[in-house]
Amino acid sequence: MFWSASTVAAAHLRAAPAGSTGSSSLDDATEKATNAAGWVQENWGTWLTSGLQILLILVIAVVLRHVIRRTITKLIERMNRTAAAAVGTALGGLLVNAERRRQRSEAIGSVLRSVASFVIMGTAALTVLSVLKINLAPLLASAGVAGVAIGFGARNLVTDFLSGVFMILEDQYGVGDEIDAGVATGTVIEVGLRVTKLRGPNGAIWYIRNGEVKRIGNLSQGWSTAAVDVVLAADQDLQRARDTITAAGAEMSKSEPWNEQLWEPVEVLGLSEVHLDTVTLSVAAKTMPGKAAGVERELRWRIKRALDAAGVHLAPRPAPDEEEELPTADATATIAAPSALNNPTSPQAQAVEPLTAAPKSVQ
């Protein structure tokens, strides 16, 4: 570097005219070259140190990111293997939904990997900028303002994402669950961070934004209740009807596949409604989650057959209310009543004095 500066100074000397001016130019060029060489020599060590620090920071960030992401992936794979192994057991196959567990673990793993990458690489970038002696205060302030603007502009997207994360972490529902989301009801076929897919009773697929879900009714967690109302005529033997229904429920609980779906004996709760000509018996049974509808249909079938065999009659279905006959409209209702004055021979017309015109005054 010093040799290059001397060469530049000699070139300026040859280009300058003879005399004192050439000598002054040579001195100036020599001084500048000496200062530049000294500045490079003074800062060379700092540049080398900063470059090595930046390289070390990037290497550590890349290695740490790879290790953490790989650790998260291994943890998720172990969770999936544990769930798959539990499915093979009798109790595990009943309580563990492999597809639901897999999707939930993959979603959690994806979120954790993204958060880890953002934190590690963001910290590394800020550290590199600090090594380069760049003031981070204006940058952080600008990033904060931009973040607020983006947050207001994409608030629905942020709301959907955060709601999806908490739904998955809290395991509010999963694949295969029967849920009531308020805006739609059906079976969950896919759980995402932004939307949830439901298969409705009529086969329609509902795409529900997670941020729009204000309440969730999960019909597939814990246990369900099959409730059946039996309407009998008021003159029937209620004790006989109760014994018949209890026997039908006990027979159902011993047959396949209802013996697995019924978790408690069928119970007649008693009278829920009493009317002049009908009474209503409430029947309930605790069932496997999500199986209440099928149990109710089968229970109605068996109760009807058992009551018919026992001679207990159900209440007849009431006939629909007959529509009240509207009175026939009077055709003359909109016609004005005739005036007696229209007939000049009537006594009223003759009693009326005719109007006479006032006499004109003569001017």
KOLSE-59765 format. One record per residue: x, y, z of N, C-alpha, C in turn; residue number from 1. Coordinates in steps of 0.2 Angstrom, whole numbers, plus 5000, padded with zeros to 4 digits. Each point is the difference from the previous one (the first is absolute). Layout:
<pts>
   nu   nv   nw  cau  cav  caw   cu   cv   cw   i
    X    Y    Z    X    Y    Z    X    Y    Z NUM
...
</pts>
This chain:
<pts>
   nu   nv   nw  cau  cav  caw   cu   cv   cw   i
 5004 4994 5000 4996 5006 5000 5004 5006 5000   1
 5006 5000 5004 5004 5006 5000 5004 5001 4993   2
 5002 4994 4997 5003 5001 4993 4995 5003 4995   3
 4994 4998 5001 4995 5003 4995 4999 5007 5001   4
 5000 5002 5006 5000 5008 5002 5006 5003 4997   5
 5006 4998 5001 5006 5003 4997 4999 5000 4993   6
 4998 4995 4996 4999 5000 4993 4995 5006 4998   7
 4995 5001 5003 4995 5005 4999 5003 5007 5001   8
 5004 5001 5005 5004 5006 5001 5005 5002 4995   9
 5003 4995 4997 5005 5001 4995 4997 5002 4994  10
 4994 4997 4998 4996 5002 4994 4998 5007 5001  11
 4997 5002 5006 4998 5007 5000 5006 5005 5000  12
 5006 4997 5002 5006 5004 4999 5002 5001 4993  13
 4999 4995 4996 5002 5001 4992 4995 5004 4997  14
 4994 5000 5002 4995 5004 4997 5000 5007 5002  15
 5003 5002 5005 5000 5007 5003 5005 5003 4996  16
 4999 5007 4999 5006 5004 4996 5006 5001 5005  17
 5005 5002 4997 5006 5001 5004 5000 5006 5004  18
 5003 5000 5006 5000 5005 5004 4998 4998 5007  19
 4998 5005 5004 4998 4999 5007 4993 4997 5000  20
 4996 5001 4995 4993 4996 5000 5001 4993 5000  21
 5004 4997 4996 5002 4993 5000 5002 4997 5006  22
 5004 5004 5003 5003 4997 5007 4994 5000 5005  23
 4996 5005 5000 4994 5000 5005 4995 4995 4998  24
 4999 4998 4994 4995 4995 4998 5003 4993 5003  25
 5007 4999 4999 5003 4994 5002 4999 4999 5007  26
 5001 5006 5004 5000 4999 5007 4993 4998 5002  27
 4995 5003 4997 4993 4999 5002 4998 4993 4998  28
 5002 4997 4995 4998 4993 4998 5004 4995 5004  29
 5006 5002 5002 5004 4995 5005 4996 5000 5007  30
 4998 5006 5002 4997 5000 5006 4993 4996 5000  31
 4996 5001 4995 4994 4996 4999 5001 4993 5000  32
 5005 4998 4996 5001 4993 5000 5003 4997 5006  33
 5004 5004 5004 5002 4998 5006 4994 4999 5005  34
 4996 5005 5000 4994 4999 5005 4995 4995 4998  35
 4999 4998 4994 4996 4995 4998 5003 4993 5002  36
 5006 4999 4999 5004 4994 5002 5000 4999 5007  37
 5000 5006 5004 5000 4999 5007 4993 4998 5003  38
 4995 5003 4996 4993 4999 5002 4998 4992 4999  39
 5003 4998 4994 4998 4993 4999 5004 4995 5005  40
 5006 5002 5001 5004 4996 5005 4997 5000 5007  41
 4997 5006 5002 4997 5001 5007 4994 4996 5000  42
 4996 4999 4995 4993 4997 5000 5000 4993 4997  43
 5006 4998 4998 5000 4993 4997 4998 4995 5005  44
 5003 5001 5006 4999 4995 5006 4992 5000 5002  45
 4997 5006 5000 4993 5001 5002 4996 4996 4995  46
 5001 5001 4993 4997 4997 4995 5000 4993 5000  47
 5006 4997 5001 5001 4993 5001 4996 4997 5006  48
 5000 5004 5005 4997 4997 5006 4992 5000 4999  49
 4998 5006 4997 4992 5000 4999 4998 4995 4995  50
 5004 4998 4995 4998 4995 4995 5000 4993 5003  51
 5005 4999 5004 5000 4993 5004 4994 5000 5004  52
 4998 5005 5004 4995 5000 5004 4993 4999 4996  53
 4999 5003 4995 4994 4999 4996 5000 4993 4997  54
 5006 4998 4998 5000 4993 4997 4998 4995 5006  55
 5003 5001 5006 4998 4996 5006 4993 5000 5002  56
 4997 5006 4999 4993 5001 5002 4996 4996 4995  57
 5001 5001 4994 4996 4996 4995 5001 4993 5000  58
 5006 4997 5002 5001 4993 5000 4996 4997 5006  59
 5000 5004 5006 4997 4998 5006 4992 5000 4999  60
 4998 5005 4997 4992 5001 4998 4998 4994 4996  61
 5004 4998 4995 4997 4995 4995 5001 4993 5004  62
 5005 4999 5003 5001 4994 5004 4994 4999 5005  63
 4999 5005 5004 4995 5000 5005 4993 4999 4997  64
 4999 5003 4995 4993 5000 4997 4999 4992 4997  65
 5005 4998 4997 5000 4993 4998 4999 4995 5006  66
 5003 5001 5005 5000 4995 5006 4993 5001 5003  67
 4997 5006 5001 4994 5001 5003 4994 4997 4996  68
 5001 5001 4993 4994 4998 4996 5001 4992 4999  69
 5005 4997 5000 5001 4993 5000 4998 4997 5007  70
 5001 5003 5005 4998 4998 5007 4992 5000 5000  71
 4997 5005 4998 4993 5001 5000 4997 4994 4995  72
 5003 4999 4994 4997 4995 4996 5001 4993 5003  73
 5005 4999 5003 5001 4993 5004 4995 4999 5005  74
 4998 5006 5004 4995 4999 5005 4993 4999 4997  75
 4999 5003 4995 4993 4999 4997 5000 4993 4997  76
 5005 4998 4997 5000 4993 4998 4999 4995 5006  77
 5003 5001 5005 4999 4996 5006 4993 5000 5003  78
 4997 5006 5000 4993 5000 5002 4996 4996 4995  79
 5001 5000 4994 4996 4997 4995 5001 4992 5001  80
 5006 4998 5001 5001 4993 5001 4997 4997 5006  81
 5000 5005 5006 4996 4998 5006 4993 4999 4999  82
 4997 5005 4996 4993 4999 4998 4998 4994 4996  83
 5005 4999 4995 4998 4994 4996 5001 4993 5004  84
 5004 5000 5005 5001 4994 5004 4994 4999 5004  85
 4997 5006 5003 4994 4999 5004 4994 4998 4997  86
 5000 5002 4993 4994 4998 4996 4999 4992 5000  87
 5006 4996 5000 4999 4993 5000 4997 4997 5006  88
 5000 5003 5006 4997 4998 5006 4992 5001 5000  89
 4997 4996 5004 4993 5000 5001 4997 5007 5002  90
 5003 5002 5006 4998 5007 5002 5003 5006 4996  91
 5006 4999 4998 5003 5005 4996 4996 5001 4993  92
 4998 4995 4997 4996 5001 4994 4994 5003 5001  93
 4997 5000 5006 4994 5003 5002 5001 5008 5001  94
 5005 5001 5003 5001 5007 5003 5005 5004 4995  95
 5004 4997 4996 5005 5004 4996 4998 5000 4993  96
 4999 5006 4997 4999 5001 4993 5006 5001 4996  97
 5003 4995 4997 5007 5001 4997 5000 5006 4995  98
 4995 5001 4996 5000 5005 4995 5000 5007 5003  99
 4996 5000 5006 4999 5007 5003 5007 5001 5004 100
 5003 4995 5003 5006 5001 5003 5006 5002 4996 101
 5000 4997 4994 5005 5002 4995 4999 5007 4997 102
 4994 5002 4998 4999 5007 4998 5002 5005 5006 103
 4998 4999 5006 5001 5004 5005 5007 5001 5001 104
 5004 4994 5000 5007 5001 5002 5004 5003 4994 105
 4998 4999 4994 5003 5003 4994 4999 5008 5000 106
 4994 5002 5002 4999 5007 5000 5004 5003 5006 107
 5000 4997 5006 5004 5003 5005 5007 5000 4998 108
 5003 4995 4997 5007 5000 4997 5001 5005 4995 109
 4996 5001 4996 5001 5005 4995 5000 5007 5003 110
 4996 5001 5005 5000 5007 5004 5006 5001 5003 111
 5002 4995 5004 5007 5000 5004 5006 5001 4995 112
 5000 4997 4995 5006 5000 4995 5000 5008 4997 113
 4994 5002 4998 5000 5007 4998 5002 5005 5005 114
 4998 4999 5006 5001 5005 5005 5008 5000 5002 115
 5002 4993 5000 5008 5000 5002 5004 5003 4994 116
 4998 4999 4994 5004 5003 4994 5000 5008 5001 117
 4994 5002 5001 4999 5007 5000 5004 5004 5006 118
 5000 4996 5006 5003 5003 5005 5008 5000 4999 119
 5002 4994 4998 5008 4999 4999 5002 5005 4995 120
 4997 5000 4994 5003 5004 4994 4999 5007 5001 121
 4994 5002 5004 5000 5007 5001 5005 5002 5005 122
 5001 4996 5005 5005 5002 5005 5007 5001 4997 123
 5002 4995 4995 5006 5000 4997 5001 5006 4995 124
 4994 5002 4997 5001 5006 4996 5001 5007 5004 125
 4996 5000 5006 5002 5006 5004 5007 5000 5003 126
 5002 4994 5001 5007 5000 5003 5005 5002 4995 127
 4999 4998 4993 5005 5002 4995 4999 5007 4999 128
 4995 5003 5000 4999 5008 4999 5004 5003 5006 129
 4999 4998 5006 5004 5003 5006 5007 4999 4999 130
 5003 4995 4997 5007 4999 4999 5002 5005 4995 131
 4996 5002 4995 5002 5005 4995 4999 5007 5002 132
 4998 5001 5006 5000 5006 5003 4994 5004 4997 133
 4995 4997 4999 4994 5003 4997 4995 5001 5006 134
 4997 5006 5000 4996 5002 5005 4993 4996 4999 135
 4998 4996 5005 4994 4996 4999 4994 5004 5003 136
 5000 5006 5003 4994 5003 5003 4996 5002 4994 137
 5002 5004 4995 4995 5001 4994 4997 4994 4997 138
 5004 4995 4999 4998 4994 4997 4994 4997 5004 139
 5002 4999 5006 4995 4997 5004 4993 5004 5001 140
 5001 5007 5000 4994 5004 5000 4996 4999 4993 141
 5004 5000 4995 4996 4999 4993 4997 4993 5000 142
 5003 4995 5002 4997 4994 5000 4994 4999 5005 143
 5000 5004 5005 4994 5000 5005 4994 5003 4996 144
 5002 5006 4997 4994 5003 4997 4998 4996 4994 145
 5004 4997 4996 4998 4995 4995 4996 4995 5002 146
 5002 4997 5006 4997 4994 5003 4993 5002 5002 147
 4999 5006 5003 4993 5002 5002 4996 5001 4994 148
 5002 5003 4994 4997 5001 4994 4997 4994 4997 149
 5005 4995 5000 4998 4993 4997 4995 4997 5005 150
 5001 5001 5006 4995 4997 5005 4993 5002 4999 151
 4999 5007 4999 4994 5003 4999 4997 4997 4993 152
 5004 5000 4995 4998 4998 4993 4998 4993 5000 153
 5004 4996 5003 4999 4993 5000 4997 4997 5007 154
 4996 5004 5003 4998 4998 5007 4996 4993 4999 155
 4996 4999 4995 4996 4994 5000 5004 4994 4999 156
 5005 5001 4996 5005 4994 4999 5004 4999 5006 157
 5002 5005 5004 5003 4999 5006 4996 4996 5005 158
 4993 5003 5000 4995 4997 5005 4999 4993 4998 159
 4999 4998 4994 4999 4993 4998 5006 4996 5002 160
 5006 5002 4999 5006 4996 5001 5001 4999 5008 161
 4999 5005 5004 5001 4999 5007 4995 4996 5003 162
 4993 5001 4997 4995 4995 5003 5001 4993 4998 163
 5003 4999 4994 5002 4993 4998 5005 4997 5004 164
 5005 5004 5002 5006 4998 5004 4997 4998 5007 165
 4996 5004 5003 4997 4998 5007 4995 4994 4999 166
 4997 5000 4995 4995 4994 4999 5004 4993 5000 167
 5006 5000 4996 5004 4994 5000 5003 4999 5006 168
 5003 5005 5003 5004 4999 5007 4995 4997 5005 169
 4994 5003 5001 4996 4998 5005 4996 4994 4998 170
 5000 4997 4994 4997 4994 4998 4993 5001 5000 171
 4997 5006 4998 4993 5001 5001 4996 4995 4995 172
 5002 4998 4995 4997 4995 4995 5005 4997 4995 173
 4999 4995 4997 5005 4997 4995 4996 4996 4995 174
 5004 4997 4996 4997 4997 4994 4996 4994 5002 175
 4993 4999 4998 4996 4995 5002 4995 5002 5005 176
 5001 5006 5003 4995 5003 5005 4994 5002 4997 177
 4994 4999 5004 4994 5003 4998 4999 5007 5004 178
 5000 5006 4997 5000 5006 5003 4995 5004 4998 179
 4998 5005 5004 4995 5005 4998 5004 5007 5001 180
 5002 5003 4994 5004 5006 5000 4995 5006 5000 181
 4994 5000 5001 4996 5006 5000 4997 5001 4993 182
 5005 5002 4995 4999 5001 4993 4998 4994 4996 183
 5003 4994 5003 4999 4994 4996 5001 4994 5005 184
 4997 4994 4998 5000 4994 5004 5002 4994 4996 185
 5005 4996 5002 5002 4995 4996 5006 4996 5003 186
 5003 4996 4996 5006 4996 5002 5006 5003 4997 187
 5005 5001 5005 5006 5003 4998 5004 4996 4995 188
 5002 5002 4994 5004 4996 4996 5007 5003 4999 189
 5001 5006 5002 5007 5003 5000 5000 5006 5005 190
 5006 5001 5003 5001 5005 5005 5006 5004 4997 191
 4999 5006 4999 5006 5004 4998 5001 5006 5004 192
 5005 5004 4999 5002 5006 5004 4995 5006 4998 193
 4997 5000 4994 4996 5005 4998 4993 4998 5000 194
 4998 4994 4997 4993 4998 4999 5000 4993 5002 195
 4993 4998 5002 4999 4993 5002 4994 4998 4995 196
 5001 4994 4998 4995 4997 4995 4996 4995 5003 197
 4993 5001 4999 4995 4996 5003 4996 4996 4995 198
 4998 4994 5001 4996 4996 4995 4993 5001 5003 199
 4995 5003 4997 4994 5001 5003 4995 4994 4999 200
 4995 5000 5004 4995 4994 4999 4998 4998 4993 201
 4999 5005 4996 4998 4999 4993 5006 4999 4995 202
 5006 4999 5003 5006 4999 4996 5004 5006 4998 203
 4997 5006 5001 5004 5006 4998 5006 5001 5004 204
 5005 5003 4997 5006 5002 5004 5000 5007 5002 205
 5001 5001 5006 5000 5007 5003 5007 5002 5001 206
 5002 5006 4998 5006 5003 5001 4999 5006 5005 207
 5002 4999 5006 4999 5005 5006 5006 5003 5002 208
 5000 5006 5000 5006 5004 5002 5001 5000 5008 209
 5006 4998 5002 5000 4999 5007 4999 5006 5004 210
 5001 5006 4997 4999 5006 5004 4992 5002 5001 211
 4996 4996 4996 4993 5002 5000 4996 4995 5005 212
 5004 4995 5002 4997 4995 5005 5000 5003 5007 213
 4994 5002 5003 4999 5003 5006 4999 4994 5006 214
 4997 4995 4998 4999 4994 5005 5000 4994 4996 215
 5002 4995 5004 5001 4993 4997 4996 4995 5004 216
 4996 4996 4997 4997 4995 5004 5002 4993 4997 217
 5005 4997 5004 5003 4993 4998 4995 4995 5002 218
 4997 4996 4995 4996 4994 5002 5004 4994 5000 219
 5006 5000 4999 5004 4994 5000 5005 4999 5006 220
 5000 5004 5005 5005 4999 5005 4996 4998 5006 221
 5003 4995 5004 4997 4998 5006 4995 4995 4999 222
 4993 5002 5000 4995 4995 4998 4994 5004 4998 223
 4995 4997 4997 4994 5003 4997 4994 4997 5003 224
 4995 5003 5000 4993 4998 5003 4995 4999 4994 225
 4997 4994 5000 4995 4998 4995 4993 5001 5004 226
 4996 5005 4998 4994 5002 5003 4994 4998 4995 227
 4995 4997 5003 4994 4998 4996 4994 5001 5004 228
 4995 5004 4997 4994 5001 5003 4994 4996 4997 229
 4997 4996 5005 4995 4995 4998 4993 5003 5002 230
 4996 5002 4995 4993 5003 5001 4995 4994 5000 231
 4997 4999 5006 4995 4995 5001 4993 5003 5001 232
 4995 4996 4999 4993 5003 5001 4999 5000 5008 233
 4996 5005 5002 5000 5001 5007 4996 4994 5004 234
 4997 4996 4997 4996 4994 5003 5005 4994 5000 235
 5006 5000 4998 5004 4994 5000 5003 4999 5007 236
 5002 4993 5001 5004 4998 5007 5007 5003 4999 237
 5001 5005 5004 5007 5003 5000 5005 4995 5003 238
 4999 4997 5005 5005 4995 5003 5001 4994 4995 239
 4995 4998 4997 5002 4995 4995 5004 5003 4994 240
 4998 5006 4998 5004 5003 4995 5008 5001 5002 241
 5001 5002 5006 5006 5001 5003 5004 4993 5000 242
 4997 4995 5002 5004 4993 5001 5001 4998 4993 243
 4996 5001 4995 5001 4998 4993 5006 5004 4997 244
 5000 5006 5001 5006 5004 4997 5006 4998 5003 245
 5000 4999 5007 5006 4998 5003 5003 4993 4998 246
 4995 4996 4999 5002 4993 4997 5003 5001 4993 247
 4997 5004 4996 5002 5001 4993 5007 5003 5000 248
 5001 5005 5004 5007 5002 5001 5005 4996 5002 249
 4998 4995 5005 5005 4995 5002 5002 4995 4995 250
 4995 4998 4996 5001 4996 4994 5005 5003 4995 251
 4999 5006 4999 5004 5004 4995 5007 5000 5002 252
 5001 5001 5007 5007 5001 5003 5004 4994 4999 253
 4997 4994 4999 5003 4994 4999 5002 4997 4993 254
 4997 5004 4995 5001 4998 4993 5005 5004 4997 255
 5003 4997 4995 5005 5004 4996 4997 5005 4995 256
 5003 5005 4998 5006 5003 5004 4998 5005 5005 257
 4994 5000 5003 4998 5005 5004 5003 4999 5007 258
 5002 4994 5002 5003 4998 5006 5007 5005 5001 259
 5003 5002 4995 5006 5004 5000 4998 5007 5000 260
 4994 5002 4997 4999 5007 4999 4996 5002 5006 261
 4996 4996 5004 4997 5002 5006 5004 4999 5006 262
 5002 5005 5003 5004 5000 5006 4997 4999 5007 263
 4993 5001 5000 4996 5000 5006 4993 4997 4998 264
 4997 4996 5004 4993 4998 4999 4995 5005 4998 265
 4996 4998 4995 4994 5005 4998 4996 5001 5006 266
 4998 5006 5002 4997 5002 5006 4994 5004 4998 267
 4994 4999 5003 4994 5003 4999 5000 5006 5006 268
 5000 5006 4998 5001 5005 5004 4993 5002 5004 269
 4995 4999 4996 4993 5002 5003 4996 5004 4995 270
 4995 5003 5003 4995 5004 4996 5003 5007 4999 271
 5001 5002 4994 5002 5007 4998 4995 5004 4999 272
 4994 4998 4997 4994 5004 4998 4994 4996 5002 273
 4995 5003 5002 4993 4997 5001 4995 5005 4998 274
 4996 4997 4995 4994 5004 4997 4994 4996 5001 275
 4995 5003 4998 4993 4997 5001 4999 4993 4997 276
 5003 4999 4994 4999 4993 4996 5007 4997 4999 277
 5006 5003 5002 5006 4997 4998 5005 5001 5006 278
 5005 4995 5001 5005 5001 5005 5007 4999 4996 279
 5005 5003 5002 5007 4999 4997 5005 4997 5005 280
 5003 4994 4998 5005 4997 5004 5007 5002 4997 281
 5004 5002 5004 5007 5001 4998 5005 4995 5001 282
 5003 4997 4995 5005 4995 5001 5007 5002 4998 283
 5005 4999 5003 5007 5002 4999 5005 4994 5001 284
 5005 5001 4997 5006 4995 5000 5006 5004 4999 285
 5006 4998 5004 5006 5003 4998 5004 4996 4995 286
 5002 5003 4995 5003 4996 4994 5007 5002 4999 287
 5003 4997 4995 5007 5001 4998 4999 5007 4996 288
 5006 5004 5000 4999 5007 4997 4999 4999 4993 289
 4995 5005 4997 4999 5000 4993 4995 4994 4998 290
 4998 4996 5005 4995 4994 4998 4993 5001 5002 291
 4998 5006 5003 4994 5001 5003 4994 5000 4995 292
 5001 5002 4994 4995 5000 4995 4998 4993 4997 293
 5005 4996 4999 4999 4993 4998 4996 4996 5006 294
 5002 5001 5006 4997 4997 5006 4993 5002 5001 295
 4999 5006 4999 4993 5003 5000 4995 4996 4995 296
 5002 5000 4994 4996 4997 4995 4999 4993 5001 297
 5005 4996 5002 4999 4993 5002 4996 4999 5006 298
 5000 5005 5005 4997 4999 5006 4992 5001 4999 299
 4999 5005 4995 4993 5001 4998 4997 4994 4997 300
 5003 4997 4996 4998 4994 4996 4998 4995 5005 301
 5005 4998 5005 4999 4995 5005 4994 5002 5004 302
 5000 5006 5003 4994 5002 5004 4993 4999 4997 303
 5000 5002 4994 4994 4999 4996 4997 4993 4999 304
 5005 4996 4999 4998 4993 4999 4999 4997 5007 305
 5003 5001 5005 4999 4998 5007 4993 5002 5002 306
 4998 5006 4999 4994 5003 5003 4994 4997 4996 307
 5001 4999 4993 4995 4996 4996 4999 4993 5003 308
 5005 4997 5001 5000 4993 5003 4996 5000 5007 309
 5002 5005 5004 4997 5000 5006 4993 5003 5001 310
 4997 5002 4994 4993 5003 5000 5000 5007 5002 311
 5005 5003 5001 5000 5007 5002 5000 5005 4994 312
 4995 5004 4999 4999 5004 4994 5003 5007 5001 313
 5003 5002 4994 5002 5007 5000 4995 5004 4999 314
 5001 5007 5001 4995 5005 4999 4999 5001 4993 315
 4994 5001 4997 4999 5001 4993 5002 5007 4999 316
 5003 5001 4994 5002 5006 4998 4995 5005 4999 317
 5000 5006 5003 4994 5005 4999 4999 5002 4993 318
 4994 5001 4998 4999 5002 4993 5002 5007 5000 319
 5002 5002 4994 5001 5008 4999 4994 5004 5001 320
 5001 5006 5003 4995 5004 5001 4996 5002 4994 321
 4994 5000 5000 4996 5002 4994 5000 5008 4999 322
 5001 5002 4994 5001 5007 4999 4993 5003 5001 323
 4999 5005 5003 4994 5004 5001 4998 5002 4994 324
 4993 4999 4999 4997 5003 4994 4999 5007 5000 325
 5003 5004 4995 4999 5007 5000 4993 5002 4998 326
 4997 5005 5002 4993 5002 4998 5000 5002 4993 327
 4995 4998 4996 5000 5003 4993 4999 5007 5000 328
 5004 5003 4995 5000 5007 5000 4994 5003 4997 329
 4997 5005 5002 4994 5003 4998 5001 5004 4994 330
 4997 4998 4994 5002 5004 4994 4997 5007 5000 331
 4995 5001 5004 4997 5007 5001 5004 5004 5005 332
 5005 4998 5003 5003 5003 5006 5004 5007 4997 333
 5002 4999 4994 5004 5006 4997 4995 5005 4996 334
 4994 4998 5000 4995 5004 4996 4997 5005 5005 335
 5000 5007 4998 4996 5005 5004 4993 4998 5001 336
 4997 5002 5005 4992 4999 5001 4997 5005 4995 337
 4994 4998 4997 4997 5005 4996 4997 5005 5004 338
 5000 5006 4996 4997 5006 5003 4993 5001 4998 339
 4996 5002 5005 4992 5001 4998 5000 5006 4995 340
 5005 5005 5001 4999 5006 4995 5001 4998 4993 341
 5002 4994 4998 5001 4998 4994 4993 4999 4996 342
 4995 4998 5004 4994 4999 4997 4996 5007 5001 343
 4998 5003 4995 4996 5006 5000 4993 4999 5003 344
 4997 4994 4999 4993 4999 5003 5000 4999 5007 345
 5006 4999 5003 5000 4998 5007 4998 5006 5005 346
 4997 4998 5006 4998 5006 5004 5006 5004 5002 347
 5005 4997 5001 5006 5004 5002 5002 5005 4994 348
 5000 4998 4994 5002 5004 4995 4995 5006 4999 349
 4994 4998 5001 4995 5005 4999 5000 5005 5005 350
 5002 4998 5006 5000 5005 5006 5006 5005 4999 351
 5004 4999 4996 5006 5004 5000 4999 5006 4995 352
 5001 5006 5002 4999 5005 4996 5005 5001 4995 353
 4999 5001 4994 5005 5001 4995 5004 5006 5001 354
 5007 5000 4998 5004 5006 5001 4998 5005 4994 355
 4999 5006 5002 4999 5005 4994 5006 5004 5000 356
 5002 5003 4994 5006 5004 4999 4998 5007 5003 357
 5005 5003 5003 4999 5007 5002 4999 5005 4995 358
 4995 5005 5000 4999 5005 4995 5006 5004 4999 359
 5002 5002 4994 5005 5004 4998 4998 5007 5001 360
 5004 5004 5003 4999 5007 5002 5001 5004 4993 361
 4996 5005 4999 5000 5004 4994 5004 5006 5002 362
 5005 5001 4996 5005 5006 5001 4998 5006 4996 363
</pts>
